[in-house]
Amino acid sequence: MSAPTEEHAPTDDRSASGSGRDRRTYALVGGAGLISTSLAAYEIVPASVTPLLRESLGIGSSAAGLVVSVMFGTAVVGSLPAGVVLDRTDSRRVMALAVLALFVAGVWGWLAGTAGAYWSVIASRALGGVAYVVVWNAGIDIVSRAVHADVQATAVGIFTASGPVGFAIGQGTGPLIAARFGWPAILPAFTAVALLGLLLFWPASRGLGEARGDAPSLREFLTVLRSPTVWLLGALGFLSYALYLFVNSWGSSYLTQELALSLATSGLVVALFPGVGLLSRVSSGLLSDRVFGGRRRPVVLGSFALAAPLLLGFTRLGSVALVVVALLLSGFAIQLTLGLSYTYVREVVEERVAATAVAFQTSVGLAGAFLAPIAGGAVVDAAGFEPAFLLAGGLAVVGALLAWRAPEPTR
């Protein structure tokens, strides 16, 4: 991956300049990735200590699921307006403001959790959801501008890999932090790291966040909402995020309640599910760009086709070893779509409304992330874990059928 350079560099000065641009690109992607990693850890970490959270606040499964999913709910509402703003303003500065808001949300949640104020915790997480969607959309937009078109899917895949890395860190370390400092400490534990990422990202991103020419017209904006392909890709994102958040939210509880693992061990085991996304999300771009010659559909189709049988048979696995294998394979499969869908949707619309298309994809996708922990908790309470995982497997089958019909981008 490299920043744009001149095709021929006959002098050492030009080569040195190209190397400098390469270093700047690596710093930009690394800084944006560090911000996103800390944000993702903050997002998912309550799921790793659900039993402690329920006992402390006196709430049920669905209410506990809302602590995780409320961030995605506010992101659903805020994503499309954020994309419109990013197409019209300096996304770099907006991203910096979002990082500061994330830090405030973490401290607020810690104070509210210590006081046992459930709805104040929810409000703090809602603020974090606004910060999340701005960082995510702006990061994808800026990283996409920084690299050559022929490696754009790979670069965006590397950035989106920050999500599963953060999820794995949150799932794995949440119980350890809670045991040492109390569960409310999990909320601000990761937000300060985002400030360090901003220090790396800010100088490297100079000149990359400005709005591109005139703002998109209302007619151009509406072309995004009227595109059947955009809606189809949004549906695939919805299903992928629903599956991803369902396993992340209730996998640990399944291991604790059904397989009698300790909370700390369950957290570490479930951390494998998002953690493998570091490989999966980077691989999605490489597979699409290199193996399939830029085609996107084969990767997305394979993602759902592999995930479906793994989820359908998950509760029938009799040993922890088989569960670990299933978590690794299903985590890899589901996140292939999560890594590629943002590049995919950018390529089916005009460049001037690319950020809006990404925001739409984020909004529809995160609707699945919002609903999955709550709906999953309701099914678990009403019928148990087996019907819940069977339902997840059925959604993966639907995803495979939709992916079969998805067209290849023409741009």
C-alpha positions, 0 to 999 in steps of 0.5 A: 500500500502506498500513497500516490507517487509519480509513475517514473522517478528519475532522481533520488529527490523524487524517490525520497519524496515518494518514501516520505509520502509512503511514511505519511500514508502508513502514519495516517492509516495507523493513527486512524486505525488506533482511534478506531481500535480504541473505540471498538473496544469501548463499544463491545466491552460491556458484553464481556462483563454482562453478569456483573453489569446485570447484578450491579444495575439490577437489569435483565438480559434485554436491558443489558443488551441495550448497553451494548446496542445503544451505540449502534442505535444512535449510529443508525440515526446519525450515520446518514446525516454525518455522511452528508456533513462529511461530503460538505466539510473538512472530515479531518476536523470533524473526526478530531471533534468526535475523538474528544467526544468519545473521551467525554463519553467514557468518563461520563459512563464511568461516573454513571456506572459507579453511581448505579445510574442505568439510564445515565450509562445509556445516555453516555453510550449514545454519545459514544455512538455519535462519535463512533459513526463519525470516526468510522465514516470519516476514516474510510473516506480519508483512507480511501483518498490517501491510496491508489485506486487499485489498492483501495479495497486493501487499504480500507480492509486494513482500516476496518480491521481495527474493529475486530482488533478492538473487539478482541481487546475489549472481550479479552481484557474487560473481565480483568479490568472489572476484577481489578477496578470494578466494572464501570472502569471498563468504559473509560479504559480505552477512550484515552488511547484514541487521543494517542491515535489522534496525535499520530493521525492529525499531521499525517492527514493534513490536506486530505479531509477537505470537501471535494469541490461543490457540495453534492446536490439534492438530486445526487444525494437522492440517487444514493437512496434510490439505487436498488444496488445500494439497498441490496448491499445495505441489506448484506451489511445489516445481516453481517453486522447482526450476526457479528454482534449476536455472537459477540454479545451472547457467545460469552454468556453461552460459554459460561452458562452452557459449558461452565467456563469462567467469565474470564475464560469465556471472554478470552475464548469469545475474543477469538471471534472478532480477533480473527477479523484482523486477518479476515478484513485485510484478506477480503480486500486482497482476495477481491483485488488480487485473486478475483481481479477486482470482483466483489461478489465472490468474496461476499457470497463465500462469506455467508455460505461459510458462516451459515452451517457453522452457526446452524450447528454451533450449539451441537458442538460437544467440546470447547475445542470444537467451539473454538474452531467454530468461533474462528471460522465463523468470525473469519467468514462473517467479517469478510463482508464487513471488510469489503462492503464499504469499498463495494458501495463506494464503487456503485455510486458517483465519486461525489456522493461516495461518503454519503453511500458509505454513511448509508451502508454504515447506517443500515448495517449498524441497524443490524448491530443495534437489533442483534444484542436485544433480539438475541437476548429476548430469544435466549430468555424465551427459548434458550441458546439453541433457537437463537443460534439457529435463527442466526444461521437462518439469517446467514442463509438469507445473506447467501441468497442475496449475495448471489444476486448482487451485481459487480460495480461498474466504476 
